[in-house]
Amino acid sequence: MKNNKGFTLIEMLGTVVILGIIGTIAVTAVTKYLGSSRKEAYKMLQDALYEAVSNCASESNCILSNDTTMTVSDLKNKGYLDSFKNPKNSSKECDGSVVVKIVESSGSGKIKNYSSSNCSDGPNCINGNSKVEVDEANTKYFYKVIVNCDGFDSTPRYYPNGTTEEEWSK
């Protein structure tokens, strides 16, 4: 009687085919997961930019008036952003800006801009910028956040969440 110890060619090929199918499924799942996590990281950059502007304004370090534009560089210089890395390539920085729109909900003239051609540290100036007084109870703030990163769509995101481009354009 012959003692057969080993695998036949058919058994080896079957094993290789099964491993190939499992590998294909795993690579597809991992690639899909990495793509969605990068998109989420991009959304987090937009959120971080919005939060940086909000924090800067709440601490009176940023003067926000209608159509104010704050850039990533402005917020880095003021200490509200540390880094703004591209989720696809962490060796590259992203760029972006936030445009602020202030709308009076009561229409009663509650936004008061102090104009000063030579703004120094006077009563109507803060950090060299002319002061803006806003009645918070009658005012809505809208933010349009644009982030420019290589490999990502730079479609603006509007805050507060749920604000549409049509509402922004009013």
Sequence and secondary structure as in RCSB ss.txt:
>XXXX:A:sequence
MKNNKGFTLIEMLGTVVILGIIGTIAVTAVTKYLGSSRKEAYKMLQDALYEAVSNCASESNCILSNDTTMTVSDL
KNKGYLDSFKNPKNSSKECDGSVVVKIVESSGSGKIKNYSSSNCSDGPNCINGNSKVEVDEANTKYFYKVIVNCD
GFDSTPRYYPNGTTEEEWSK
>XXXX:A:secstr
     S  HHHHHHHHHHHHHHHHHHHHHHHHHHHHHHHHHHHHHHHHHHHHHHHHHHTTSS   TTEEEEHHHH
HHTTS S  B SS TTSB EEEEEEEEEESS S  EEE   SS  SSTTEETTEE EEE GGGEEEEEEEEEE T
TS    EEESTT  HHHHH 
